[in-house]
Amino acid sequence: MSKNYHPSIQFGCLLAILLSCQSLTQSTQVQAQAQAQAQADRVKPTAQTDPFEEIKVWPTGLPPGATVFPAAKVAQLEKKNVNARCLSYVQDPSLMIFRPAADIATGCSIIVCPGGGYGRCCHQHEGIDVAKWLNSIGVTAFVLKYRVPRRTKRFHWEPMQDLQRSIRLVRSNAQQYGIDPERIGVLGFSAGGHLTLMAGLNSSTETYAPRDQIDQVDRAPNFMCPIYAAYMGNGYRDDKAELGDLIRVTKNSPPTFMAVTGDDRMRGAQSALLFAKLREHGVPAELHAYASGGHGYGIKQSQKPIAGWNKQLEAWLKDQQWLAPQESKAEKKTRVQ
């Protein structure tokens, strides 16, 4: 099933021209501000991967009310971060940007949310490795290092602030990154899969007060890919075949791809319930539930059938037209005529 588009509303000629000019002016202002911020807020690449760009999510400071840990705890957590494949402490969230080769770039982009139980951010095997694979199929990837460890009883709240802002940053800078602002997805693993669902199913929830023009941009992903998503039950439980109150499916929920195994607590059953809910509301969805494979495997190769989940994702992205080559303005004008 291809993407759904909202029908256009016909206005009088004069009103259409005025609104068009106003929209163009606002769009230009947002893009200019976003590009200036992206240039100013780059941070140095870490040592775990090839050269890439990295930008701060909150260059002017975290939203009001952000949790601050005592200095002693921060020092203890930072020691664990040295040469770690999973970060134990992130206070200044960032996006690592991985671009595909120009000759295979599709214009599609995906923000990757690593797992780690909201206690860590496993940015290597559930982030960087996945980003490199996404580049190989022409997708621009953004690995989000969101705030960890858990800060409040609502584990996902401050990380969701980070993800909502990230979606807006990516969409605001679409021209700079060579991507389509209407083909921005979110993919997450375990707790990152839960975070993906929170962004996709609760996009009407404003998690922080808007602070600039970038925050006027849509914060909803165009599609979502929760992989072995955790915490879908009430109270963040994943040991019961239930969906919690935060799983709010509507007809406007984004198209969804899921992969999970049957031996991963009750996460497979929860994914099946979510699949049923999505289909009840007419939302395009695909679920791959494998018999075995456990949890936390990321994108690594093995003899288990689950190791092929990413190939199924590639097929789904193609089938749903998310990987369709981006048209130039001239091509689009010719096709419309």
C-alpha positions in Angstrom: 0.0 0.0 0.0 1.4 3.4 -1.0 1.5 6.5 1.2 -1.7 8.5 1.9 -1.8 12.1 1.0 -4.3 14.7 2.4 -6.5 16.1 -0.4 -5.9 19.7 -1.2 -8.5 22.4 -0.5 -9.5 24.6 -3.3 -9.3 28.3 -2.5 -9.9 31.5 -4.6 -6.9 32.5 -6.7 -6.0 35.5 -4.7 -6.2 33.8 -1.3 -4.1 30.9 -2.7 -1.4 33.2 -3.8 -1.3 35.1 -0.5 -1.2 31.8 1.5 1.4 30.4 -0.8 3.7 33.4 -0.3 3.2 33.4 3.5 4.0 29.6 3.6 7.1 30.1 1.5 8.3 32.9 3.7 7.8 30.8 6.9 9.4 27.8 5.3 12.4 29.8 4.2 12.9 31.3 7.7 12.7 27.8 9.3 15.2 26.3 6.9 17.6 29.2 7.3 17.5 29.0 11.1 17.8 25.3 11.1 20.8 25.3 8.7 22.6 28.1 10.7 22.0 26.0 13.9 23.3 22.8 12.3 26.5 24.6 11.2 27.1 26.1 14.6 26.3 23.1 16.7 28.4 20.3 15.3 30.3 18.3 17.8 33.4 16.2 17.3 33.0 12.6 16.1 33.6 9.9 18.7 36.3 7.3 18.2 34.0 4.3 17.6 33.3 4.7 13.9 34.3 6.2 10.6 34.1 10.0 10.2 30.6 11.4 10.4 28.8 14.5 11.3 27.4 15.0 14.8 25.1 17.8 16.0 23.7 18.7 19.3 19.9 18.2 19.8 19.7 21.0 22.4 22.6 23.5 21.7 21.0 26.2 23.8 20.3 24.0 26.8 17.8 21.3 27.8 14.1 22.0 28.2 13.0 23.5 31.6 12.6 20.9 34.3 15.3 18.5 32.9 16.7 16.2 35.5 20.3 16.9 36.7 22.2 14.2 38.6 24.5 14.9 41.5 28.2 15.4 40.5 29.3 12.2 42.2 26.9 10.1 40.3 27.8 11.8 37.0 31.5 11.1 37.6 30.7 7.4 38.3 28.6 7.1 35.2 31.1 8.9 32.9 33.8 6.4 33.9 31.6 3.6 32.4 31.4 5.5 29.1 35.1 5.2 28.2 35.4 3.0 25.1 31.9 1.6 25.8 29.6 0.1 23.2 26.7 1.2 25.4 26.7 4.6 27.0 25.8 4.7 30.6 25.4 8.5 30.7 24.1 11.0 28.2 23.2 14.4 29.4 23.8 16.4 26.1 21.8 14.5 23.4 23.2 14.4 19.9 22.5 13.1 16.4 25.2 11.2 14.5 24.6 11.7 10.8 25.5 9.0 8.3 24.9 9.8 4.6 24.7 7.2 1.8 26.8 7.5 -1.4 25.3 10.2 -3.7 24.7 7.8 -6.5 22.4 5.5 -4.4 20.7 8.1 -2.2 16.9 7.8 -2.2 15.9 10.8 -0.2 14.6 8.6 2.6 15.9 9.1 6.1 15.6 7.2 9.4 16.3 8.3 12.9 17.7 5.3 14.8 17.0 4.9 18.5 19.3 2.4 20.2 18.1 0.2 23.1 19.4 -0.2 26.6 16.4 -0.3 28.9 16.4 3.5 29.2 19.4 2.8 31.5 22.0 2.8 28.7 22.2 3.8 25.1 23.7 0.9 23.0 24.8 3.2 20.2 27.1 0.7 18.5 25.3 -2.5 17.5 21.9 -0.9 17.7 22.9 2.4 16.2 26.1 2.9 14.2 26.1 -0.6 12.7 22.5 -0.2 11.6 23.2 3.3 10.2 25.9 1.9 8.0 23.5 -0.8 6.7 20.9 1.8 6.0 23.4 3.8 4.0 24.0 0.7 1.8 20.3 0.8 0.7 20.4 4.6 0.1 18.9 5.8 3.4 20.4 8.8 5.3 20.6 7.7 8.9 20.6 9.7 12.1 21.7 7.8 15.3 20.1 9.5 18.3 22.1 9.4 21.6 19.2 10.3 23.9 19.4 11.0 27.6 20.2 8.0 29.9 20.0 6.6 32.5 16.4 6.8 33.7 15.5 10.1 35.2 11.8 9.9 36.3 9.1 7.3 36.8 8.1 8.1 33.2 11.2 6.4 31.7 10.5 7.6 28.2 9.5 11.3 28.8 12.9 13.0 28.6 14.1 10.7 25.8 10.9 11.5 23.9 11.7 15.2 24.2 15.0 14.4 22.5 13.3 12.4 19.8 10.6 15.0 19.0 13.2 17.7 18.7 15.4 15.4 16.5 12.5 14.8 14.1 12.0 18.5 13.8 15.7 19.2 13.3 16.0 16.6 10.5 12.8 17.8 8.8 13.9 21.5 9.1 17.3 20.6 7.5 15.8 18.4 4.8 17.3 20.5 2.0 20.7 20.5 3.5 20.7 16.7 4.0 19.2 16.0 0.6 16.2 14.2 2.0 12.5 14.3 1.6 10.8 15.9 4.6 7.8 13.6 4.0 9.9 10.4 4.1 11.4 10.6 7.6 11.0 7.4 9.7 12.0 6.3 13.2 13.5 2.9 13.9 14.3 1.7 17.4 15.4 -1.4 19.4 14.0 -2.6 22.7 13.6 0.6 24.8 14.4 2.5 21.6 11.6 0.6 20.0 9.3 1.7 22.8 10.6 5.3 22.2 9.8 4.9 18.5 6.2 3.9 19.4 5.9 6.8 21.8 6.9 9.3 19.0 4.7 7.7 16.4 1.6 7.0 18.5 1.7 10.1 20.8 2.8 12.7 18.3 -0.1 14.9 19.4 1.6 15.1 22.8 3.8 18.2 23.1 6.6 17.1 25.5 8.3 20.5 25.8 7.4 24.1 25.3 8.4 25.3 21.7 11.4 27.6 21.8 12.1 28.6 18.2 10.9 28.3 14.6 12.2 24.7 14.3 9.6 23.7 16.9 6.9 24.9 14.6 7.7 22.0 12.3 5.8 18.7 12.4 7.2 16.3 15.1 5.5 13.2 13.8 7.4 10.5 11.9 6.1 9.4 8.5 6.7 5.7 9.3 8.0 3.7 12.2 9.9 0.5 12.7 9.9 -0.8 16.3 12.3 -3.9 16.5 11.8 -6.2 19.5 10.1 -3.3 21.2 9.9 -3.4 25.0 7.6 -2.0 27.7 4.3 -2.0 25.7 2.2 -3.0 28.7 0.9 -0.8 31.5 3.6 0.3 33.9 6.2 -0.5 31.2 5.5 -4.2 31.6 6.4 -6.7 28.9 5.7 -9.9 30.7 1.9 -9.9 29.9 0.1 -10.1 26.6 -1.4 -6.6 26.9 -1.1 -3.1 25.5 -0.8 -0.3 27.9 -2.6 3.1 27.9 0.3 4.8 26.1 -0.2 2.6 23.0 -2.7 5.0 21.3 -3.5 3.8 17.8 -5.7 5.9 15.5 -6.4 6.0 11.8 -3.6 8.6 11.6 -0.9 6.4 13.2 2.1 6.0 10.9 2.7 2.9 8.7 4.6 0.4 10.8 7.1 -2.4 10.3 7.8 -4.8 13.3 10.2 -7.6 13.9 10.3 -9.7 17.1 10.7 -13.3 18.4 8.4 -15.6 20.3 10.9 -16.3 23.0 11.4 -12.7 24.0 9.3 -12.6 27.1 5.8 -11.5 26.0 7.1 -8.9 23.5 6.1 -11.0 20.6 2.5 -11.2 21.8 2.4 -7.5 22.5 3.7 -6.8 19.0 0.9 -9.1 17.6 -1.7 -7.1 19.6 -0.3 -3.9 18.2 -0.4 -5.3 14.7 -4.1 -6.1 15.2 -4.8 -2.6 16.5 -3.1 -1.0 13.6 -5.1 -3.1 11.1 -8.4 -2.3 12.9 -7.7 1.3 12.2 -6.7 0.8 8.6 -3.0 1.6 9.2 -0.5 -0.2 6.9 1.5 -2.6 9.0 3.8 -5.6 8.7 4.9 -7.9 11.5 7.6 -10.6 11.4 7.4 -12.8 14.4 10.1 -15.4 14.5 10.0 -18.5 16.7 13.4 -17.9 18.4 16.3 -15.5 18.6 15.9 -13.8 22.0 16.6 -10.1 22.5 19.2 -7.5 21.8 20.7 -9.0 18.6 20.7 -5.7 16.6 21.8 -6.3 13.1 24.4 -9.0 13.7 24.6 -12.0 11.5 23.7 -15.5 12.8 22.2 -18.8 11.7 18.9 -17.8 13.2 16.1 -16.8 10.7 15.7 -13.6 12.8 19.1 -12.4 11.4 17.3 -11.6 8.1 14.9 -9.1 9.6 16.7 -6.2 8.0 16.2 -7.7 4.6 12.5 -7.9 5.3 12.6 -4.3 6.3 14.3 -3.3 3.0 11.6 -5.1 1.1 8.9 -3.3 3.1 10.5 0.1 2.6 10.5 -0.6 -1.2 7.0 -1.9 -1.2 5.7 1.1 0.6 7.5 3.5 -1.7 9.7 5.0 1.0 12.8 4.2 -1.1 11.4 5.6 -4.3 14.1 7.9 -5.8 13.5 11.5 -5.1 12.1 13.5 -8.0 13.6 16.8 -9.0 11.3 19.8 -9.3 11.6 19.6 -13.1 10.7 15.8 -13.1 7.7 16.4 -10.8 6.4 19.2 -13.0 6.8 17.1 -16.2 4.9 14.2 -14.5 2.1 16.3 -13.3 1.6 17.9 -16.8 
